[in-house]
């Protein structure tokens, strides 16, 4: 496995897991109405993701001999394809987030919907990159 | 499988090169060289010329279209 493959896998798994926890926590809060600080919850989530990404990348860089190799034409092609798919997911997600305005979402909820669209688009981008790697391995 | 067959593996092995060495010589990763050899990836025209030039062959000698 190349460094970039491991990096994409780490990014996908960490983002999906940490933001799944973030949104499930948020959903439980909306259902039960227990008081909590959404700003500190978001900041903690971002810091946790940054920590996992930094430590995880240091570990995989230590085990990858190709960590300094520049991406070649095949990997750039995978990246273009993944970014294209991720972009469409982001556009649809952003439109859906805007549409939530019409079903009574307030500012913070629309913000969370936008955040969900960004996370979904980034996870899709990493997943498409990994799938392209697998199909052309 | 891509329709472009190639003799990259045979030429590389005849010169005692590893996939990593070939990749480093032409600016591709080892994984891409392996994918080209297994016909899972068709290289760009530029990469095909680089490989052919390295082996001292013509592109049409190294790569063939197979229906």
N, CA and C atoms of all chains as a GROMACS GRO file, in nm:
protein
  612
    1UNK      N    1   0.084  -0.120   0.000
    1UNK     CA    2   0.000   0.000   0.000
    1UNK      C    3   0.088   0.126   0.000
    2UNK      N    4   0.051   0.221  -0.086
    2UNK     CA    5   0.129   0.344  -0.093
    2UNK      C    6   0.092   0.437   0.023
    3UNK      N    7   0.177   0.536   0.045
    3UNK     CA    8   0.153   0.632   0.153
    3UNK      C    9   0.021   0.705   0.132
    4UNK      N   10  -0.004   0.744   0.005
    4UNK     CA   11  -0.127   0.821  -0.022
    4UNK      C   12  -0.253   0.735  -0.003
    5UNK      N   13  -0.242   0.604  -0.032
    5UNK     CA   14  -0.355   0.515  -0.010
    5UNK      C   15  -0.385   0.507   0.141
    6UNK      N   16  -0.279   0.486   0.219
    6UNK     CA   17  -0.296   0.479   0.365
    6UNK      C   18  -0.349   0.611   0.420
    7UNK      N   19  -0.299   0.721   0.363
    7UNK     CA   20  -0.343   0.854   0.408
    7UNK      C   21  -0.493   0.874   0.380
    8UNK      N   22  -0.536   0.834   0.261
    8UNK     CA   23  -0.678   0.848   0.226
    8UNK      C   24  -0.765   0.760   0.316
    9UNK      N   25  -0.715   0.639   0.343
    9UNK     CA   26  -0.790   0.546   0.429
    9UNK      C   27  -0.802   0.603   0.570
   10UNK      N   28  -0.692   0.656   0.621
   10UNK     CA   29  -0.694   0.716   0.755
   10UNK      C   30  -0.790   0.835   0.760
   11UNK      N   31  -0.784   0.920   0.656
   11UNK     CA   32  -0.871   1.038   0.652
   11UNK      C   33  -1.018   0.997   0.648
   12UNK      N   34  -1.049   0.897   0.564
   12UNK     CA   35  -1.188   0.852   0.552
   12UNK      C   36  -1.239   0.794   0.683
   13UNK      N   37  -1.163   0.703   0.742
   13UNK     CA   38  -1.208   0.635   0.864
   13UNK      C   39  -1.220   0.734   0.980
   14UNK      N   40  -1.118   0.820   0.995
   14UNK     CA   41  -1.120   0.914   1.109
   14UNK      C   42  -1.232   1.016   1.094
   15UNK      N   43  -1.249   1.069   0.972
   15UNK     CA   44  -1.356   1.167   0.951
   15UNK      C   45  -1.493   1.106   0.973
   16UNK      N   46  -1.514   0.987   0.913
   16UNK     CA   47  -1.645   0.921   0.925
   16UNK      C   48  -1.676   0.889   1.070
   17UNK      N   49  -1.578   0.836   1.142
   17UNK     CA   50  -1.602   0.794   1.281
   17UNK      C   51  -1.624   0.916   1.372
   18UNK      N   52  -1.537   1.016   1.362
   18UNK     CA   53  -1.544   1.130   1.454
   18UNK      C   54  -1.669   1.216   1.426
   19UNK      N   55  -1.697   1.240   1.297
   19UNK     CA   56  -1.817   1.321   1.268
   19UNK      C   57  -1.946   1.242   1.285
   20UNK      N   58  -1.940   1.111   1.274
   20UNK     CA   59  -2.059   1.030   1.306
   20UNK      C   60  -2.092   1.047   1.453
   21UNK      N   61  -1.986   1.041   1.535
   21UNK     CA   62  -2.005   1.065   1.679
   21UNK      C   63  -2.061   1.206   1.702
   22UNK      N   64  -2.007   1.307   1.631
   22UNK     CA   65  -2.053   1.447   1.646
   22UNK      C   66  -2.201   1.460   1.613
   23UNK      N   67  -2.241   1.404   1.498
   23UNK     CA   68  -2.380   1.422   1.455
   23UNK      C   69  -2.478   1.337   1.536
   24UNK      N   70  -2.434   1.219   1.579
   24UNK     CA   71  -2.522   1.136   1.664
   24UNK      C   72  -2.546   1.207   1.797
   25UNK      N   73  -2.439   1.264   1.852
   25UNK     CA   74  -2.450   1.340   1.977
   25UNK      C   75  -2.547   1.457   1.960
   26UNK      N   76  -2.534   1.524   1.845
   26UNK     CA   77  -2.621   1.638   1.814
   26UNK      C   78  -2.768   1.595   1.802
   27UNK      N   79  -2.787   1.482   1.736
   27UNK     CA   80  -2.922   1.427   1.715
   27UNK      C   81  -2.986   1.391   1.848
   28UNK      N   82  -2.907   1.328   1.936
   28UNK     CA   83  -2.958   1.290   2.068
   28UNK      C   84  -2.997   1.416   2.147
   29UNK      N   85  -2.914   1.520   2.132
   29UNK     CA   86  -2.943   1.647   2.201
   29UNK      C   87  -3.076   1.707   2.151
   30UNK      N   88  -3.096   1.705   2.020
   30UNK     CA   89  -3.219   1.760   1.964
   30UNK      C   90  -3.343   1.681   2.009
   31UNK      N   91  -3.324   1.549   2.019
   31UNK     CA   92  -3.437   1.463   2.059
   31UNK      C   93  -3.472   1.480   2.207
   32UNK      N   94  -3.366   1.479   2.291
   32UNK     CA   95  -3.391   1.479   2.435
   32UNK      C   96  -3.399   1.620   2.494
   33UNK      N   97  -3.330   1.715   2.427
   33UNK     CA   98  -3.332   1.853   2.475
   33UNK      C   99  -3.239   1.880   2.591
   34UNK      N  100  -3.147   1.786   2.621
   34UNK     CA  101  -3.050   1.810   2.729
   34UNK      C  102  -2.962   1.928   2.693
   35UNK      N  103  -2.934   2.016   2.789
   35UNK     CA  104  -2.850   2.134   2.757
   35UNK      C  105  -2.704   2.093   2.733
   36UNK      N  106  -2.644   2.152   2.632
   36UNK     CA  107  -2.500   2.133   2.608
   36UNK      C  108  -2.449   2.250   2.526
   37UNK      N  109  -2.318   2.266   2.523
   37UNK     CA  110  -2.257   2.378   2.452
   37UNK      C  111  -2.216   2.331   2.312
   38UNK      N  112  -2.290   2.372   2.207
   38UNK     CA  113  -2.258   2.323   2.072
   38UNK      C  114  -2.123   2.371   2.019
   39UNK      N  115  -2.081   2.490   2.063
   39UNK     CA  116  -1.952   2.545   2.015
   39UNK      C  117  -1.836   2.462   2.069
   40UNK      N  118  -1.840   2.431   2.199
   40UNK     CA  119  -1.730   2.351   2.256
   40UNK      C  120  -1.733   2.209   2.199
   41UNK      N  121  -1.853   2.159   2.169
   41UNK     CA  122  -1.866   2.026   2.108
   41UNK      C  123  -1.800   2.024   1.970
   42UNK      N  124  -1.825   2.130   1.892
   42UNK     CA  125  -1.765   2.139   1.758
   42UNK      C  126  -1.614   2.157   1.766
   43UNK      N  127  -1.569   2.244   1.857
   43UNK     CA  128  -1.424   2.268   1.872
   43UNK      C  129  -1.353   2.140   1.915
   44UNK      N  130  -1.414   2.068   2.010
   44UNK     CA  131  -1.354   1.942   2.054
   44UNK      C  132  -1.346   1.842   1.938
   45UNK      N  133  -1.452   1.837   1.856
   45UNK     CA  134  -1.453   1.746   1.741
   45UNK      C  135  -1.341   1.779   1.643
   46UNK      N  136  -1.325   1.908   1.613
   46UNK     CA  137  -1.220   1.952   1.518
   46UNK      C  138  -1.082   1.920   1.574
   47UNK      N  139  -1.061   1.950   1.703
   47UNK     CA  140  -0.930   1.923   1.765
   47UNK      C  141  -0.901   1.774   1.769
   48UNK      N  142  -1.004   1.694   1.798
   48UNK     CA  143  -0.986   1.548   1.802
   48UNK      C  144  -0.948   1.496   1.664
   49UNK      N  145  -1.018   1.547   1.561
   49UNK     CA  146  -0.987   1.502   1.424
   49UNK      C  147  -0.845   1.544   1.384
   50UNK      N  148  -0.807   1.666   1.420
   50UNK     CA  149  -0.671   1.713   1.388
   50UNK      C  150  -0.567   1.627   1.459
   51UNK      N  151  -0.592   1.594   1.585
   51UNK     CA  152  -0.498   1.511   1.661
   51UNK      C  153  -0.484   1.373   1.598
   52UNK      N  154  -0.598   1.310   1.568
   52UNK     CA  155  -0.596   1.174   1.508
   52UNK      C  156  -0.525   1.178   1.374
   53UNK      N  157  -0.553   1.282   1.293
   53UNK     CA  158  -0.490   1.292   1.160
   53UNK      C  159  -0.339   1.312   1.172
   54UNK      N  160  -0.297   1.401   1.260
   54UNK     CA  161  -0.153   1.428   1.274
   54UNK      C  162  -0.079   1.304   1.325
   55UNK      N  163  -0.129   1.246   1.434
   55UNK     CA  164  -0.063   1.127   1.491
   55UNK      C  165  -0.068   1.011   1.391
   56UNK      N  166  -0.184   0.991   1.330
   56UNK     CA  167  -0.200   0.882   1.232
   56UNK      C  168  -0.106   0.898   1.114
   57UNK      N  169  -0.094   1.020   1.063
   57UNK     CA  170  -0.004   1.043   0.949
   57UNK      C  171   0.143   1.028   0.988
   58UNK      N  172   0.176   1.064   1.112
   58UNK     CA  173   0.315   1.043   1.157
   58UNK      C  174   0.345   0.893   1.162
   59UNK      N  175   0.248   0.815   1.207
   59UNK     CA  176   0.267   0.669   1.217
   59UNK      C  177   0.280   0.607   1.078
   60UNK      N  178   0.189   0.642   0.986
   60UNK     CA  179   0.196   0.580   0.853
   60UNK      C  180   0.316   0.632   0.772
   61UNK      N  181   0.358   0.756   0.800
   61UNK     CA  182   0.479   0.805   0.733
   61UNK      C  183   0.601   0.726   0.778
   62UNK      N  184   0.600   0.686   0.904
   62UNK     CA  185   0.711   0.607   0.957
   62UNK      C  186   0.720   0.468   0.898
   63UNK      N  187   0.608   0.419   0.846
   63UNK     CA  188   0.606   0.283   0.791
   63UNK      C  189   0.600   0.282   0.638
   64UNK      N  190   0.609   0.401   0.574
   64UNK     CA  191   0.599   0.407   0.427
   64UNK      C  192   0.729   0.461   0.368
   65UNK      N  193   0.788   0.384   0.279
   65UNK     CA  194   0.914   0.428   0.216
   65UNK      C  195   0.888   0.534   0.108
   66UNK      N  196   0.763   0.544   0.060
   66UNK     CA  197   0.734   0.637  -0.049
   66UNK      C  198   0.669   0.767  -0.001
   67UNK      N  199   0.692   0.800   0.125
   67UNK     CA  200   0.623   0.918   0.182
   67UNK      C  201   0.663   1.050   0.115
   68UNK      N  202   0.784   1.056   0.058
   68UNK     CA  203   0.829   1.180  -0.005
   68UNK      C  204   0.805   1.180  -0.156
   69UNK      N  205   0.757   1.068  -0.210
   69UNK     CA  206   0.737   1.059  -0.356
   69UNK      C  207   0.620   1.147  -0.400
   70UNK      N  208   0.642   1.221  -0.507
   70UNK     CA  209   0.535   1.306  -0.561
   70UNK      C  210   0.430   1.218  -0.627
   71UNK      N  211   0.304   1.260  -0.627
   71UNK     CA  212   0.202   1.179  -0.695
   71UNK      C  213   0.230   1.174  -0.845
   72UNK      N  214   0.213   1.058  -0.904
   72UNK     CA  215   0.237   1.047  -1.048
   72UNK      C  216   0.105   1.063  -1.125
   73UNK      N  217   0.109   1.044  -1.256
   73UNK     CA  218  -0.008   1.073  -1.340
   73UNK      C  219  -0.129   0.987  -1.303
   74UNK      N  220  -0.104   0.861  -1.263
   74UNK     CA  221  -0.215   0.772  -1.227
   74UNK      C  222  -0.284   0.820  -1.100
   75UNK      N  223  -0.204   0.857  -1.001
   75UNK     CA  224  -0.263   0.906  -0.876
   75UNK      C  225  -0.331   1.041  -0.895
   76UNK      N  226  -0.275   1.124  -0.983
   76UNK     CA  227  -0.340   1.253  -1.011
   76UNK      C  228  -0.475   1.232  -1.081
   77UNK      N  229  -0.480   1.127  -1.166
   77UNK     CA  230  -0.607   1.094  -1.233
   77UNK      C  231  -0.711   1.047  -1.131
   78UNK      N  232  -0.668   0.965  -1.036
   78UNK     CA  233  -0.758   0.919  -0.928
   78UNK      C  234  -0.809   1.039  -0.850
   79UNK      N  235  -0.716   1.130  -0.821
   79UNK     CA  236  -0.750   1.248  -0.742
   79UNK      C  237  -0.852   1.336  -0.814
   80UNK      N  238  -0.831   1.354  -0.946
   80UNK     CA  239  -0.925   1.436  -1.025
   80UNK      C  240  -1.064   1.374  -1.024
   81UNK      N  241  -1.069   1.241  -1.045
   81UNK     CA  242  -1.199   1.171  -1.046
   81UNK      C  243  -1.267   1.185  -0.910
   82UNK      N  244  -1.190   1.165  -0.804
   82UNK     CA  245  -1.246   1.170  -0.668
   82UNK      C  246  -1.296   1.312  -0.636
   83UNK      N  247  -1.218   1.413  -0.677
   83UNK     CA  248  -1.258   1.552  -0.651
   83UNK      C  249  -1.383   1.588  -0.728
   84UNK      N  250  -1.394   1.538  -0.851
   84UNK     CA  251  -1.513   1.565  -0.932
   84UNK      C  252  -1.639   1.509  -0.865
   85UNK      N  253  -1.632   1.384  -0.819
   85UNK     CA  254  -1.749   1.322  -0.754
   85UNK      C  255  -1.780   1.394  -0.623
   86UNK      N  256  -1.674   1.423  -0.546
   86UNK     CA  257  -1.690   1.494  -0.418
   86UNK      C  258  -1.753   1.632  -0.438
   87UNK      N  259  -1.716   1.697  -0.547
   87UNK     CA  260  -1.770   1.831  -0.577
   87UNK      C  261  -1.921   1.824  -0.599
   88UNK      N  262  -1.967   1.723  -0.675
   88UNK     CA  263  -2.111   1.710  -0.700
   88UNK      C  264  -2.186   1.681  -0.570
   89UNK      N  265  -2.127   1.598  -0.486
   89UNK     CA  266  -2.190   1.569  -0.356
   89UNK      C  267  -2.199   1.697  -0.273
   90UNK      N  268  -2.093   1.778  -0.277
   90UNK     CA  269  -2.092   1.904  -0.202
   90UNK      C  270  -2.199   2.000  -0.253
   91UNK      N  271  -2.213   2.010  -0.386
   91UNK     CA  272  -2.313   2.101  -0.443
   91UNK      C  273  -2.455   2.057  -0.403
   92UNK      N  274  -2.482   1.927  -0.417
   92UNK     CA  275  -2.615   1.875  -0.380
   92UNK      C  276  -2.638   1.895  -0.231
   93UNK      N  277  -2.536   1.864  -0.152
   93UNK     CA  278  -2.546   1.880  -0.006
   93UNK      C  279  -2.571   2.025   0.033
   94UNK      N  280  -2.503   2.118  -0.034
   94UNK     CA  281  -2.521   2.260  -0.004
   94UNK      C  282  -2.663   2.305  -0.039
   95UNK      N  283  -2.714   2.257  -0.152
   95UNK     CA  284  -2.850   2.293  -0.192
   95UNK      C  285  -2.952   2.237  -0.093
   96UNK      N  286  -2.929   2.114  -0.048
   96UNK     CA  287  -3.019   2.054   0.051
   96UNK      C  288  -3.012   2.133   0.182
   97UNK      N  289  -2.890   2.174   0.219
   97UNK     CA  290  -2.873   2.253   0.343
   97UNK      C  291  -2.949   2.385   0.334
   98UNK      N  292  -2.945   2.447   0.217
   98UNK     CA  293  -3.020   2.573   0.197
   98UNK      C  294  -3.170   2.545   0.203
   99UNK      N  295  -3.210   2.431   0.146
   99UNK     CA  296  -3.352   2.395   0.144
   99UNK      C  297  -3.407   2.374   0.284
  100UNK      N  298  -3.321   2.339   0.380
  100UNK     CA  299  -3.370   2.316   0.518
  100UNK      C  300  -3.426   2.445   0.579
  101UNK      N  301  -3.387   2.558   0.522
  101UNK     CA  302  -3.440   2.688   0.565
  101UNK      C  303  -3.592   2.690   0.553
  102UNK      N  304  -3.641   2.624   0.449
  102UNK     CA  305  -3.785   2.625   0.420
  102UNK      C  306  -3.863   2.524   0.504
  103UNK      N  307  -3.793   2.439   0.578
  103UNK     CA  308  -3.866   2.348   0.668
  103UNK      C  309  -3.845   2.389   0.813
  104UNK      N  310  -3.803   2.513   0.831
  104UNK     CA  311  -3.801   2.569   0.965
  104UNK      C  312  -3.670   2.557   1.041
  105UNK      N  313  -3.560   2.520   0.975
  105UNK     CA  314  -3.431   2.513   1.044
  105UNK      C  315  -3.384   2.654   1.078
  106UNK      N  316  -3.327   2.670   1.196
  106UNK     CA  317  -3.270   2.800   1.232
  106UNK      C  318  -3.121   2.804   1.194
  107UNK      N  319  -3.056   2.915   1.224
  107UNK     CA  320  -2.916   2.935   1.184
  107UNK      C  321  -2.820   2.822   1.221
  108UNK      N  322  -2.812   2.786   1.351
  108UNK     CA  323  -2.719   2.680   1.390
  108UNK      C  324  -2.747   2.546   1.322
  109UNK      N  325  -2.875   2.514   1.304
  109UNK     CA  326  -2.910   2.387   1.239
  109UNK      C  327  -2.870   2.388   1.092
  110UNK      N  328  -2.888   2.503   1.026
  110UNK     CA  329  -2.845   2.514   0.886
  110UNK      C  330  -2.692   2.499   0.878
  111UNK      N  331  -2.625   2.559   0.976
  111UNK     CA  332  -2.479   2.545   0.984
  111UNK      C  333  -2.438   2.400   0.997
  112UNK      N  334  -2.510   2.325   1.080
  112UNK     CA  335  -2.481   2.182   1.095
  112UNK      C  336  -2.510   2.105   0.965
  113UNK      N  337  -2.616   2.148   0.895
  113UNK     CA  338  -2.649   2.082   0.768
  113UNK      C  339  -2.538   2.108   0.665
  114UNK      N  340  -2.485   2.230   0.665
  114UNK     CA  341  -2.373   2.264   0.574
  114UNK      C  342  -2.250   2.182   0.612
  115UNK      N  343  -2.224   2.172   0.743
  115UNK     CA  344  -2.110   2.093   0.791
  115UNK      C  345  -2.126   1.947   0.749
  116UNK      N  346  -2.248   1.894   0.760
  116UNK     CA  347  -2.274   1.756   0.719
  116UNK      C  348  -2.245   1.738   0.570
  117UNK      N  349  -2.286   1.837   0.489
  117UNK     CA  350  -2.260   1.830   0.344
  117UNK      C  351  -2.110   1.829   0.315
  118UNK      N  352  -2.035   1.912   0.388
  118UNK     CA  353  -1.889   1.917   0.368
  118UNK      C  354  -1.825   1.784   0.406
  119UNK      N  355  -1.866   1.731   0.521
  119UNK     CA  356  -1.809   1.603   0.568
  119UNK      C  357  -1.843   1.491   0.470
  120UNK      N  358  -1.969   1.490   0.425
  120UNK     CA  359  -2.013   1.386   0.330
  120UNK      C  360  -1.934   1.395   0.199
  121UNK      N  361  -1.913   1.518   0.152
  121UNK     CA  362  -1.839   1.537   0.027
  121UNK      C  363  -1.694   1.493   0.042
  122UNK      N  364  -1.633   1.526   0.155
  122UNK     CA  365  -1.493   1.487   0.177
  122UNK      C  366  -1.479   1.336   0.192
  123UNK      N  367  -1.574   1.274   0.264
  123UNK     CA  368  -1.572   1.128   0.279
  123UNK      C  369  -1.591   1.062   0.143
  124UNK      N  370  -1.679   1.118   0.061
  124UNK     CA  371  -1.703   1.064  -0.073
  124UNK      C  372  -1.575   1.074  -0.157
  125UNK      N  373  -1.509   1.189  -0.148
  125UNK     CA  374  -1.384   1.211  -0.223
  125UNK      C  375  -1.279   1.106  -0.185
  126UNK      N  376  -1.262   1.084  -0.055
  126UNK     CA  377  -1.162   0.986  -0.011
  126UNK      C  378  -1.203   0.845  -0.052
  127UNK      N  379  -1.334   0.815  -0.043
  127UNK     CA  380  -1.382   0.682  -0.078
  127UNK      C  381  -1.363   0.654  -0.227
  128UNK      N  382  -1.393   0.753  -0.311
  128UNK     CA  383  -1.376   0.735  -0.457
  128UNK      C  384  -1.228   0.716  -0.490
  129UNK      N  385  -1.141   0.790  -0.422
  129UNK     CA  386  -0.996   0.775  -0.442
  129UNK      C  387  -0.953   0.632  -0.408
  130UNK      N  388  -1.004   0.579  -0.297
  130UNK     CA  389  -0.967   0.443  -0.255
  130UNK      C  390  -1.023   0.339  -0.352
  131UNK      N  391  -1.147   0.360  -0.396
  131UNK     CA  392  -1.210   0.265  -0.490
  131UNK      C  393  -1.132   0.265  -0.622
  132UNK      N  394  -1.095   0.384  -0.669
  132UNK     CA  395  -1.018   0.394  -0.794
  132UNK      C  396  -0.885   0.320  -0.781
  133UNK      N  397  -0.821   0.331  -0.665
  133UNK     CA  398  -0.697   0.259  -0.638
  133UNK      C  399  -0.719   0.109  -0.646
  134UNK      N  400  -0.828   0.062  -0.583
  134UNK     CA  401  -0.857  -0.081  -0.580
  134UNK      C  402  -0.885  -0.134  -0.720
  135UNK      N  403  -0.966  -0.058  -0.796
  135UNK     CA  404  -1.006  -0.105  -0.929
  135UNK      C  405  -0.887  -0.110  -1.024
  136UNK      N  406  -0.790  -0.023  -1.004
  136UNK     CA  407  -0.676  -0.017  -1.097
  136UNK      C  408  -0.550  -0.078  -1.036
  137UNK      N  409  -0.565  -0.153  -0.927
  137UNK     CA  410  -0.445  -0.210  -0.861
  137UNK      C  411  -0.388  -0.326  -0.941
  138UNK      N  412  -0.952  -0.487  -1.788
  138UNK     CA  413  -0.824  -0.488  -1.857
  138UNK      C  414  -0.827  -0.392  -1.977
  139UNK      N  415  -0.721  -0.312  -1.990
  139UNK     CA  416  -0.714  -0.214  -2.098
  139UNK      C  417  -0.671  -0.281  -2.230
  140UNK      N  418  -0.715  -0.226  -2.344
  140UNK     CA  419  -0.685  -0.292  -2.472
  140UNK      C  420  -0.541  -0.274  -2.521
  141UNK      N  421  -0.462  -0.202  -2.446
  141UNK     CA  422  -0.323  -0.181  -2.490
  141UNK      C  423  -0.231  -0.282  -2.420
  142UNK      N  424  -0.179  -0.376  -2.500
  142UNK     CA  425  -0.084  -0.474  -2.446
  142UNK      C  426   0.055  -0.411  -2.446
  143UNK      N  427   0.144  -0.464  -2.363
  143UNK     CA  428   0.280  -0.408  -2.362
  143UNK      C  429   0.382  -0.513  -2.319
  144UNK      N  430   0.506  -0.486  -2.353
  144UNK     CA  431   0.614  -0.578  -2.315
  144UNK      C  432   0.708  -0.510  -2.215
  145UNK      N  433   0.650  -0.424  -2.132
  145UNK     CA  434   0.730  -0.349  -2.034
  145UNK      C  435   0.796  -0.445  -1.935
  146UNK      N  436   0.719  -0.542  -1.888
  146UNK     CA  437   0.774  -0.634  -1.788
  146UNK      C  438   0.894  -0.711  -1.844
  147UNK      N  439   0.878  -0.764  -1.965
  147UNK     CA  440   0.986  -0.842  -2.028
  147UNK      C  441   1.110  -0.756  -2.048
  148UNK      N  442   1.090  -0.634  -2.094
  148UNK     CA  443   1.204  -0.544  -2.117
  148UNK      C  444   1.271  -0.504  -1.985
  149UNK      N  445   1.190  -0.482  -1.886
  149UNK     CA  446   1.245  -0.445  -1.754
  149UNK      C  447   1.326  -0.559  -1.695
  150UNK      N  448   1.267  -0.678  -1.700
  150UNK     CA  449   1.336  -0.794  -1.642
  150UNK      C  450   1.464  -0.828  -1.720
  151UNK      N  451   1.460  -0.804  -1.852
  151UNK     CA  452   1.579  -0.830  -1.934
  151UNK      C  453   1.694  -0.739  -1.892
  152UNK      N  454   1.660  -0.624  -1.836
  152UNK     CA  455   1.763  -0.529  -1.792
  152UNK      C  456   1.791  -0.539  -1.642
  153UNK      N  457   1.726  -0.635  -1.579
  153UNK     CA  458   1.749  -0.657  -1.436
  153UNK      C  459   1.702  -0.542  -1.348
  154UNK      N  460   1.600  -0.470  -1.395
  154UNK     CA  461   1.548  -0.357  -1.316
  154UNK      C  462   1.430  -0.400  -1.232
  155UNK      N  463   1.414  -0.336  -1.118
  155UNK     CA  464   1.294  -0.358  -1.037
  155UNK      C  465   1.187  -0.258  -1.081
  156UNK      N  466   1.065  -0.282  -1.039
  156UNK     CA  467   0.956  -0.188  -1.072
  156UNK      C  468   0.983  -0.051  -1.010
  157UNK      N  469   1.039  -0.050  -0.891
  157UNK     CA  470   1.070   0.077  -0.825
  157UNK      C  471   1.176   0.154  -0.903
  158UNK      N  472   1.278   0.082  -0.951
  158UNK     CA  473   1.387   0.148  -1.026
  158UNK      C  474   1.334   0.206  -1.157
  159UNK      N  475   1.250   0.127  -1.224
  159UNK     CA  476   1.192   0.177  -1.350
  159UNK      C  477   1.105   0.301  -1.322
  160UNK      N  478   1.023   0.289  -1.217
  160UNK     CA  479   0.936   0.401  -1.181
  160UNK      C  480   1.015   0.528  -1.150
  161UNK      N  481   1.122   0.511  -1.072
  161UNK     CA  482   1.206   0.626  -1.035
  161UNK      C  483   1.271   0.689  -1.159
  162UNK      N  484   1.306   0.606  -1.255
  162UNK     CA  485   1.374   0.656  -1.375
  162UNK      C  486   1.281   0.738  -1.465
  163UNK      N  487   1.153   0.709  -1.460
  163UNK     CA  488   1.060   0.778  -1.551
  163UNK      C  489   0.953   0.861  -1.479
  164UNK      N  490   0.967   0.874  -1.347
  164UNK     CA  491   0.876   0.961  -1.272
  164UNK      C  492   0.741   0.900  -1.243
  165UNK      N  493   0.737   0.766  -1.227
  165UNK     CA  494   0.612   0.699  -1.189
  165UNK      C  495   0.636   0.623  -1.058
  166UNK      N  496   0.528   0.590  -0.989
  166UNK     CA  497   0.542   0.511  -0.867
  166UNK      C  498   0.552   0.363  -0.902
  167UNK      N  499   0.600   0.284  -0.807
  167UNK     CA  500   0.610   0.139  -0.828
  167UNK      C  501   0.473   0.079  -0.858
  168UNK      N  502   0.370   0.131  -0.789
  168UNK     CA  503   0.234   0.079  -0.809
  168UNK      C  504   0.186   0.104  -0.952
  169UNK      N  505   0.222   0.219  -1.008
  169UNK     CA  506   0.180   0.252  -1.144
  169UNK      C  507   0.252   0.164  -1.246
  170UNK      N  508   0.380   0.139  -1.222
  170UNK     CA  509   0.455   0.048  -1.312
  170UNK      C  510   0.390  -0.091  -1.309
  171UNK      N  511   0.356  -0.138  -1.189
  171UNK     CA  512   0.292  -0.269  -1.175
  171UNK      C  513   0.157  -0.270  -1.249
  172UNK      N  514   0.081  -0.161  -1.235
  172UNK     CA  515  -0.050  -0.153  -1.301
  172UNK      C  516  -0.035  -0.153  -1.454
  173UNK      N  517   0.069  -0.085  -1.505
  173UNK     CA  518   0.093  -0.084  -1.650
  173UNK      C  519   0.127  -0.226  -1.697
  174UNK      N  520   0.215  -0.292  -1.624
  174UNK     CA  521   0.258  -0.427  -1.663
  174UNK      C  522   0.142  -0.526  -1.663
  175UNK      N  523   0.049  -0.506  -1.569
  175UNK     CA  524  -0.066  -0.598  -1.560
  175UNK      C  525  -0.184  -0.552  -1.645
  176UNK      N  526  -0.163  -0.447  -1.723
  176UNK     CA  527  -0.266  -0.391  -1.812
  176UNK      C  528  -0.389  -0.342  -1.736
  177UNK      N  529  -0.365  -0.294  -1.615
  177UNK     CA  530  -0.474  -0.234  -1.539
  177UNK      C  531  -0.476  -0.082  -1.555
  178UNK      N  532  -0.373  -0.032  -1.622
  178UNK     CA  533  -0.364   0.113  -1.643
  178UNK      C  534  -0.290   0.140  -1.774
  179UNK      N  535  -0.346   0.228  -1.855
  179UNK     CA  536  -0.278   0.270  -1.978
  179UNK      C  537  -0.202   0.399  -1.950
  180UNK      N  538  -0.070   0.399  -1.970
  180UNK     CA  539   0.005   0.520  -1.939
  180UNK      C  540  -0.027   0.632  -2.037
  181UNK      N  541   0.004   0.754  -1.995
  181UNK     CA  542  -0.013   0.867  -2.087
  181UNK      C  543   0.089   0.852  -2.200
  182UNK      N  544   0.067   0.927  -2.306
  182UNK     CA  545   0.160   0.922  -2.418
  182UNK      C  546   0.300   0.963  -2.374
  183UNK      N  547   0.305   1.061  -2.286
  183UNK     CA  548   0.434   1.109  -2.236
  183UNK      C  549   0.508   0.998  -2.160
  184UNK      N  550   0.434   0.927  -2.073
  184UNK     CA  551   0.497   0.820  -1.995
  184UNK      C  552   0.539   0.705  -2.088
  185UNK      N  553   0.455   0.676  -2.188
  185UNK     CA  554   0.489   0.569  -2.283
  185UNK      C  555   0.619   0.603  -2.358
  186UNK      N  556   0.633   0.728  -2.398
  186UNK     CA  557   0.757   0.770  -2.467
  186UNK      C  558   0.877   0.761  -2.374
  187UNK      N  559   0.856   0.797  -2.247
  187UNK     CA  560   0.967   0.791  -2.151
  187UNK      C  561   1.015   0.646  -2.132
  188UNK      N  562   0.918   0.555  -2.120
  188UNK     CA  563   0.954   0.414  -2.101
  188UNK      C  564   1.027   0.363  -2.226
  189UNK      N  565   0.970   0.393  -2.343
  189UNK     CA  566   1.030   0.346  -2.469
  189UNK      C  567   1.171   0.402  -2.486
  190UNK      N  568   1.187   0.528  -2.452
  190UNK     CA  569   1.318   0.592  -2.466
  190UNK      C  570   1.420   0.529  -2.372
  191UNK      N  571   1.375   0.499  -2.250
  191UNK     CA  572   1.464   0.436  -2.152
  191UNK      C  573   1.513   0.299  -2.202
  192UNK      N  574   1.423   0.225  -2.266
  192UNK     CA  575   1.458   0.091  -2.315
  192UNK      C  576   1.520   0.095  -2.455
  193UNK      N  577   1.528   0.213  -2.514
  193UNK     CA  578   1.586   0.226  -2.648
  193UNK      C  579   1.499   0.163  -2.755
  194UNK      N  580   1.371   0.168  -2.735
  194UNK     CA  581   1.275   0.109  -2.830
  194UNK      C  582   1.178   0.216  -2.879
  195UNK      N  583   1.104   0.181  -2.982
  195UNK     CA  584   0.996   0.268  -3.027
  195UNK      C  585   0.871   0.240  -2.945
  196UNK      N  586   0.784   0.338  -2.936
  196UNK     CA  587   0.659   0.319  -2.859
  196UNK      C  588   0.577   0.204  -2.916
  197UNK      N  589   0.575   0.195  -3.050
  197UNK     CA  590   0.495   0.089  -3.113
  197UNK      C  591   0.557  -0.050  -3.094
  198UNK      N  592   0.684  -0.054  -3.059
  198UNK     CA  593   0.745  -0.185  -3.029
  198UNK      C  594   0.707  -0.231  -2.889
  199UNK      N  595   0.688  -0.134  -2.801
  199UNK     CA  596   0.662  -0.163  -2.661
  199UNK      C  597   0.512  -0.179  -2.630
  200UNK      N  598   0.433  -0.100  -2.702
  200UNK     CA  599   0.287  -0.102  -2.676
  200UNK      C  600   0.213  -0.141  -2.803
  201UNK      N  601   0.118  -0.232  -2.790
  201UNK     CA  602   0.039  -0.275  -2.906
  201UNK      C  603  -0.109  -0.270  -2.870
  202UNK      N  604  -0.188  -0.225  -2.967
  202UNK     CA  605  -0.334  -0.223  -2.949
  202UNK      C  606  -0.388  -0.364  -2.974
  203UNK      N  607  -0.463  -0.416  -2.880
  203UNK     CA  608  -0.523  -0.550  -2.896
  203UNK      C  609  -0.673  -0.537  -2.887
  204UNK      N  610  -0.742  -0.584  -2.990
  204UNK     CA  611  -0.890  -0.576  -2.992
  204UNK      C  612  -0.947  -0.676  -2.891
   0.00000   0.00000   0.00000
